[in-house]
């Protein structure tokens, strides 16, 4: 069987070699297309039984072009680039690779937090993290890594996640809260790790930001769609103490930067998983999962029904 790796953002060479080793050892055929066009994808997928992608959009058009496709693996945790309903209708299993990028994202959270607390190193006096409070919105793999690192800074921790029992959070030294309002009211920093769903899209905006304590900082390494940009902008205009940092540029990034200066920071592109280690781990995990599914239907991380 043929496994296609199609990525606009290429895997590191070491990761490609490791993926090749996994696929070859299984007796399957591997095709790698990096930086290809939409037309390249539609052509290459025609004969694919398995497909490994990163942030590439995989919709019904792609699936219609792939009559033999049985499994799609997203090398990473988020999978909103894949049309799950279309995959289910086509009888295709979709999986992600949870946990492989978690430490990389969590480290970026603190890289940006420290930079913001020191006013982007502009020479002016900043503030320290020790003794400050951090609210973690979603306590999955990334959230737990954020908590682990935060403890090293001596921060107080709260988390909100309706799918994680209070006892689990408490066992990791984290105080559970049960509403977004509580999370924003009680914490100097709030770090977002929620997916973009109908319930969460544009859910973070004016009302929640205005609840933050003086000097509050919002960190977003989740999805830009969860932010109500106009509401966030309004809150920051009314509250000159509020700050926002993200590895996903808002649609109106230029206006944010012009209006708020060092109170905002955005990476040039989504960089949470952009480390050599995360790149390698996610790629190898995706290959192993695709091979296992094609061999015997292993689907532990299936995200569609």
Secondary structure as a PSIPRED ss2 file (coil, helix, strand):
# PSIPRED VFORMAT (PSIPRED V4.0)

   1 X C   1.000  0.000  0.000
   2 X E   0.000  0.000  1.000
   3 X E   0.000  0.000  1.000
   4 X E   0.000  0.000  1.000
   5 X E   0.000  0.000  1.000
   6 X E   0.000  0.000  1.000
   7 X E   0.000  0.000  1.000
   8 X C   1.000  0.000  0.000
   9 X C   1.000  0.000  0.000
  10 X C   1.000  0.000  0.000
  11 X C   1.000  0.000  0.000
  12 X C   1.000  0.000  0.000
  13 X H   0.000  1.000  0.000
  14 X H   0.000  1.000  0.000
  15 X H   0.000  1.000  0.000
  16 X H   0.000  1.000  0.000
  17 X H   0.000  1.000  0.000
  18 X H   0.000  1.000  0.000
  19 X H   0.000  1.000  0.000
  20 X H   0.000  1.000  0.000
  21 X H   0.000  1.000  0.000
  22 X H   0.000  1.000  0.000
  23 X H   0.000  1.000  0.000
  24 X H   0.000  1.000  0.000
  25 X H   0.000  1.000  0.000
  26 X C   1.000  0.000  0.000
  27 X C   1.000  0.000  0.000
  28 X C   1.000  0.000  0.000
  29 X E   0.000  0.000  1.000
  30 X E   0.000  0.000  1.000
  31 X E   0.000  0.000  1.000
  32 X E   0.000  0.000  1.000
  33 X E   0.000  0.000  1.000
  34 X E   0.000  0.000  1.000
  35 X C   1.000  0.000  0.000
  36 X C   1.000  0.000  0.000
  37 X C   1.000  0.000  0.000
  38 X H   0.000  1.000  0.000
  39 X H   0.000  1.000  0.000
  40 X H   0.000  1.000  0.000
  41 X H   0.000  1.000  0.000
  42 X H   0.000  1.000  0.000
  43 X H   0.000  1.000  0.000
  44 X H   0.000  1.000  0.000
  45 X H   0.000  1.000  0.000
  46 X H   0.000  1.000  0.000
  47 X H   0.000  1.000  0.000
  48 X C   1.000  0.000  0.000
  49 X C   1.000  0.000  0.000
  50 X E   0.000  0.000  1.000
  51 X E   0.000  0.000  1.000
  52 X E   0.000  0.000  1.000
  53 X E   0.000  0.000  1.000
  54 X C   1.000  0.000  0.000
  55 X C   1.000  0.000  0.000
  56 X C   1.000  0.000  0.000
  57 X C   1.000  0.000  0.000
  58 X E   0.000  0.000  1.000
  59 X C   1.000  0.000  0.000
  60 X H   0.000  1.000  0.000
  61 X H   0.000  1.000  0.000
  62 X H   0.000  1.000  0.000
  63 X H   0.000  1.000  0.000
  64 X H   0.000  1.000  0.000
  65 X C   1.000  0.000  0.000
  66 X C   1.000  0.000  0.000
  67 X C   1.000  0.000  0.000
  68 X C   1.000  0.000  0.000
  69 X C   1.000  0.000  0.000
  70 X C   1.000  0.000  0.000
  71 X E   0.000  0.000  1.000
  72 X E   0.000  0.000  1.000
  73 X E   0.000  0.000  1.000
  74 X E   0.000  0.000  1.000
  75 X C   1.000  0.000  0.000
  76 X C   1.000  0.000  0.000
  77 X C   1.000  0.000  0.000
  78 X C   1.000  0.000  0.000
  79 X C   1.000  0.000  0.000
  80 X C   1.000  0.000  0.000
  81 X C   1.000  0.000  0.000
  82 X E   0.000  0.000  1.000
  83 X C   1.000  0.000  0.000
  84 X H   0.000  1.000  0.000
  85 X H   0.000  1.000  0.000
  86 X H   0.000  1.000  0.000
  87 X H   0.000  1.000  0.000
  88 X H   0.000  1.000  0.000
  89 X H   0.000  1.000  0.000
  90 X C   1.000  0.000  0.000
  91 X C   1.000  0.000  0.000
  92 X C   1.000  0.000  0.000
  93 X E   0.000  0.000  1.000
  94 X E   0.000  0.000  1.000
  95 X E   0.000  0.000  1.000
  96 X E   0.000  0.000  1.000
  97 X C   1.000  0.000  0.000
  98 X C   1.000  0.000  0.000
  99 X C   1.000  0.000  0.000
 100 X C   1.000  0.000  0.000
 101 X C   1.000  0.000  0.000
 102 X H   0.000  1.000  0.000
 103 X H   0.000  1.000  0.000
 104 X H   0.000  1.000  0.000
 105 X H   0.000  1.000  0.000
 106 X H   0.000  1.000  0.000
 107 X H   0.000  1.000  0.000
 108 X H   0.000  1.000  0.000
 109 X H   0.000  1.000  0.000
 110 X H   0.000  1.000  0.000
 111 X H   0.000  1.000  0.000
 112 X H   0.000  1.000  0.000
 113 X H   0.000  1.000  0.000
 114 X H   0.000  1.000  0.000
 115 X H   0.000  1.000  0.000
 116 X H   0.000  1.000  0.000
 117 X H   0.000  1.000  0.000
 118 X C   1.000  0.000  0.000
 119 X H   0.000  1.000  0.000
 120 X H   0.000  1.000  0.000
 121 X H   0.000  1.000  0.000
 122 X C   1.000  0.000  0.000
 123 X C   1.000  0.000  0.000
 124 X C   1.000  0.000  0.000
 125 X C   1.000  0.000  0.000
 126 X C   1.000  0.000  0.000
 127 X C   1.000  0.000  0.000
 128 X C   1.000  0.000  0.000
 129 X C   1.000  0.000  0.000
 130 X C   1.000  0.000  0.000
 131 X C   1.000  0.000  0.000
 132 X C   1.000  0.000  0.000
 133 X E   0.000  0.000  1.000
 134 X E   0.000  0.000  1.000
 135 X E   0.000  0.000  1.000
 136 X E   0.000  0.000  1.000
 137 X E   0.000  0.000  1.000
 138 X C   1.000  0.000  0.000
 139 X C   1.000  0.000  0.000
 140 X C   1.000  0.000  0.000
 141 X H   0.000  1.000  0.000
 142 X H   0.000  1.000  0.000
 143 X H   0.000  1.000  0.000
 144 X H   0.000  1.000  0.000
 145 X H   0.000  1.000  0.000
 146 X H   0.000  1.000  0.000
 147 X H   0.000  1.000  0.000
 148 X H   0.000  1.000  0.000
 149 X H   0.000  1.000  0.000
 150 X H   0.000  1.000  0.000
 151 X H   0.000  1.000  0.000
 152 X H   0.000  1.000  0.000
 153 X C   1.000  0.000  0.000
 154 X C   1.000  0.000  0.000
 155 X C   1.000  0.000  0.000
 156 X E   0.000  0.000  1.000
 157 X E   0.000  0.000  1.000
 158 X E   0.000  0.000  1.000
 159 X E   0.000  0.000  1.000
 160 X E   0.000  0.000  1.000
 161 X C   1.000  0.000  0.000
 162 X C   1.000  0.000  0.000
 163 X C   1.000  0.000  0.000
 164 X C   1.000  0.000  0.000
 165 X C   1.000  0.000  0.000
 166 X H   0.000  1.000  0.000
 167 X H   0.000  1.000  0.000
 168 X H   0.000  1.000  0.000
 169 X H   0.000  1.000  0.000
 170 X H   0.000  1.000  0.000
 171 X H   0.000  1.000  0.000
 172 X C   1.000  0.000  0.000
 173 X C   1.000  0.000  0.000
 174 X C   1.000  0.000  0.000
 175 X E   0.000  0.000  1.000
 176 X E   0.000  0.000  1.000
 177 X C   1.000  0.000  0.000
 178 X C   1.000  0.000  0.000
 179 X C   1.000  0.000  0.000
 180 X H   0.000  1.000  0.000
 181 X H   0.000  1.000  0.000
 182 X H   0.000  1.000  0.000
 183 X H   0.000  1.000  0.000
 184 X H   0.000  1.000  0.000
 185 X H   0.000  1.000  0.000
 186 X H   0.000  1.000  0.000
 187 X C   1.000  0.000  0.000
 188 X C   1.000  0.000  0.000
 189 X E   0.000  0.000  1.000
 190 X E   0.000  0.000  1.000
 191 X E   0.000  0.000  1.000
 192 X E   0.000  0.000  1.000
 193 X C   1.000  0.000  0.000
 194 X C   1.000  0.000  0.000
 195 X C   1.000  0.000  0.000
 196 X C   1.000  0.000  0.000
 197 X C   1.000  0.000  0.000
 198 X C   1.000  0.000  0.000
 199 X C   1.000  0.000  0.000
 200 X C   1.000  0.000  0.000
 201 X C   1.000  0.000  0.000
 202 X C   1.000  0.000  0.000
 203 X C   1.000  0.000  0.000
 204 X E   0.000  0.000  1.000
 205 X C   1.000  0.000  0.000
 206 X H   0.000  1.000  0.000
 207 X H   0.000  1.000  0.000
 208 X H   0.000  1.000  0.000
 209 X H   0.000  1.000  0.000
 210 X H   0.000  1.000  0.000
 211 X C   1.000  0.000  0.000
 212 X C   1.000  0.000  0.000
 213 X C   1.000  0.000  0.000
 214 X C   1.000  0.000  0.000
 215 X C   1.000  0.000  0.000
 216 X C   1.000  0.000  0.000
 217 X E   0.000  0.000  1.000
 218 X E   0.000  0.000  1.000
 219 X E   0.000  0.000  1.000
 220 X E   0.000  0.000  1.000
 221 X C   1.000  0.000  0.000
 222 X C   1.000  0.000  0.000
 223 X C   1.000  0.000  0.000
 224 X H   0.000  1.000  0.000
 225 X H   0.000  1.000  0.000
 226 X H   0.000  1.000  0.000
 227 X E   0.000  0.000  1.000
 228 X C   1.000  0.000  0.000
 229 X H   0.000  1.000  0.000
 230 X H   0.000  1.000  0.000
 231 X H   0.000  1.000  0.000
 232 X H   0.000  1.000  0.000
 233 X H   0.000  1.000  0.000
 234 X H   0.000  1.000  0.000
 235 X H   0.000  1.000  0.000
 236 X H   0.000  1.000  0.000
 237 X H   0.000  1.000  0.000
 238 X H   0.000  1.000  0.000
 239 X C   1.000  0.000  0.000
 240 X C   1.000  0.000  0.000
 241 X C   1.000  0.000  0.000
 242 X C   1.000  0.000  0.000
 243 X E   0.000  0.000  1.000
 244 X E   0.000  0.000  1.000
 245 X E   0.000  0.000  1.000
 246 X E   0.000  0.000  1.000
 247 X C   1.000  0.000  0.000
 248 X C   1.000  0.000  0.000
 249 X C   1.000  0.000  0.000
 250 X C   1.000  0.000  0.000
 251 X C   1.000  0.000  0.000
 252 X C   1.000  0.000  0.000
 253 X H   0.000  1.000  0.000
 254 X H   0.000  1.000  0.000
 255 X H   0.000  1.000  0.000
 256 X H   0.000  1.000  0.000
 257 X H   0.000  1.000  0.000
 258 X H   0.000  1.000  0.000
 259 X H   0.000  1.000  0.000
 260 X H   0.000  1.000  0.000
 261 X H   0.000  1.000  0.000
 262 X H   0.000  1.000  0.000
 263 X H   0.000  1.000  0.000
 264 X E   0.000  0.000  1.000
 265 X E   0.000  0.000  1.000
 266 X E   0.000  0.000  1.000
 267 X C   1.000  0.000  0.000
 268 X C   1.000  0.000  0.000
 269 X C   1.000  0.000  0.000
 270 X C   1.000  0.000  0.000
 271 X C   1.000  0.000  0.000
 272 X C   1.000  0.000  0.000
 273 X C   1.000  0.000  0.000
 274 X C   1.000  0.000  0.000
 275 X C   1.000  0.000  0.000
 276 X H   0.000  1.000  0.000
 277 X H   0.000  1.000  0.000
 278 X H   0.000  1.000  0.000
 279 X H   0.000  1.000  0.000
 280 X H   0.000  1.000  0.000
 281 X H   0.000  1.000  0.000
 282 X H   0.000  1.000  0.000
 283 X H   0.000  1.000  0.000
 284 X H   0.000  1.000  0.000
 285 X H   0.000  1.000  0.000
 286 X H   0.000  1.000  0.000
 287 X H   0.000  1.000  0.000
 288 X H   0.000  1.000  0.000
 289 X H   0.000  1.000  0.000
 290 X H   0.000  1.000  0.000
 291 X H   0.000  1.000  0.000
 292 X H   0.000  1.000  0.000
 293 X H   0.000  1.000  0.000
 294 X H   0.000  1.000  0.000
 295 X H   0.000  1.000  0.000
 296 X H   0.000  1.000  0.000
 297 X C   1.000  0.000  0.000
 298 X C   1.000  0.000  0.000
 299 X C   1.000  0.000  0.000
 300 X C   1.000  0.000  0.000
 301 X C   1.000  0.000  0.000
 302 X E   0.000  0.000  1.000
 303 X C   1.000  0.000  0.000
 304 X C   1.000  0.000  0.000
 305 X C   1.000  0.000  0.000
